[in-house]
Every structure is written in structure tokens, then in C-alpha cells.
Amino acid sequence: MGSDAGRLVGYARVSASATPASLDSQHRELSEAGCTTVFTDQPTGKLMDRPGMTQALEHVHEGDTLVVVELSRLGRYTAGVLELIDALDQRRVGFRVLNLGLDTTTPTGRLIVSVLSAISQLEIDLTRERVMSGLDKGRPRGRVGRPPALNELRRAHVVNLAGAGMPVSEIATLMNVTDSTIRRVLRVAGVTD
């Protein structure tokens, strides 16, 4: 490793509802924690693939620590966050969350991540169990899976609108569904868009 080993590299992200001051506040906290470089992302929704995060991950090397102010800045979903923490660990890069005092370079931090991982797996198992239970209960009544996005009357309306020449995207907007849902309705009805 070179002379830059052991660096603290910050990552800041704001949600769509955040003010510009929120990003400034994260920058300030990360700088006060010792981060000399901070990568940022603007609102990204649910995606874990973000330009600033990609740059931060390319920037950190063995012995460095990626630092965030809050765990939610890294991502919303436990499984994705844990996957990222595991990827950092594989590269021997630490991870620190300032407001939790979590630091994966310490035994306590590694224990907390292990507990979070177990909770994430429990969430996955419970969700799978609920889905299977729902399917088992629905089968005798002839209900399997989720209900269709459009009822029979609305599907007929979709076919009429397409027959009148309305574009799929406009029908989807009108019906408050995706374009692929409209295309599927038209395909089943034997209408090509």
C-alpha cells in the first residue's frame, strides 16, 4: 500500500425532500471526523448504483475507511447495505457510521454488523413465509398471486383506446399503470400496438 493508506473517505447523499443545507451539514460532519475527500450523490431513489458511491468505492483502498453520517445515507434496504459493507470488508476497507458510533474496524462494530446481517436474513425468511402462507390460503379459493392491475372493464377500455389510436404511454398514464401492463393487456386481447 502507498502513503495514503488509512485514509478516511466520506460519502454523503441527500434524499429528494432534503434541503441543500443537509448536504452541507453532512460535508461538515465528515470533515470534522477527519475525511479529506467526500463523494456525494443527489437524490437517487432506491438504487444502490450511484455515481458518487461508485467513485468512493473506486477511491478507497485496503486500510482506508468509508465514512457516512447516518446509515440511511448509504442506502435504504438492509440487504443492500450489508452487501456493500461485506464488499468493503472483503477489500479490507473499514466502514464507519458517525451517528451510531459504528466502526467495522473494531470488534464491537463487526458484532453489530453480524447482528444486522442476522436481522436482514430473518426479514427475508419471514417475508418468504408470509408469501407462502398467503398462497396456501388463496389456492382453495382459486386465488394465487396478486390481483391483476386492471379489472375486466378497464382492460376493455384499454383495448378500445388502443383501437382508437391512443399511444400505449398515454393509455398507461391514464390508467395509472406501466407501459408493459398495457402491452400485456393488448397482447392477451390479440391487439398489437
Long-range contacts (C-beta under 8 A, 24 or more apart in sequence): 1-61, 1-62, 1-63, 2-61, 4-61, 4-64, 5-61, 5-62, 5-63, 5-64, 6-63, 6-64, 6-65, 7-36, 7-37, 7-60, 7-61, 7-63, 7-64, 7-65, 8-33, 8-34, 8-35, 8-36, 8-64, 8-65, 8-67, 8-96, 9-35, 9-37, 9-38, 9-39, 9-56, 9-59, 9-60, 9-64, 9-65, 9-66, 9-67, 10-35, 10-37, 10-38, 10-39, 10-56, 10-66, 10-67, 10-68, 11-38, 11-39, 11-40, 11-41, 11-52, 11-53, 11-56, 11-66, 11-67, 11-68, 11-73, 11-74, 12-38, 12-39, 12-40, 12-41, 12-52, 12-68, 12-69, 12-73, 13-40, 13-41, 13-42, 13-44, 13-50, 13-52, 13-53, 13-73, 13-74, 14-40, 14-41, 14-42, 14-43, 15-43, 16-43, 16-45, 18-43, 25-69, 26-69, 26-73, 29-69, 29-98, 30-67, 30-68, 30-69, 30-98, 33-67, 33-96, 33-98, 35-67, 46-76, 46-77, 48-75, 48-77, 48-80, 48-83, 48-84, 57-87, 57-88, 60-88, 60-91, 60-93, 61-91, 61-93, 62-91, 62-92, 62-93, 63-92, 63-93, 64-93, 64-94, 65-93, 65-94, 65-95, 65-96, 65-103, 65-105, 66-93, 66-94, 66-95, 66-96, 67-95, 67-96, 67-97, 67-98, 68-96, 68-97, 68-98, 69-97, 69-98, 69-99, 70-97, 70-98, 70-99, 70-100, 71-97, 71-99, 71-100, 71-102, 78-116, 78-119, 78-120, 78-123, 79-120, 79-124, 81-116, 82-113, 82-116, 82-117, 82-120, 85-113, 149-177, 149-181, 150-175, 150-177, 150-181, 150-185, 155-185, 155-189, 158-182, 158-185, 158-186, 159-185, 159-186, 159-189, 159-191, 162-186, 162-191, 162-193, 163-191, 168-193
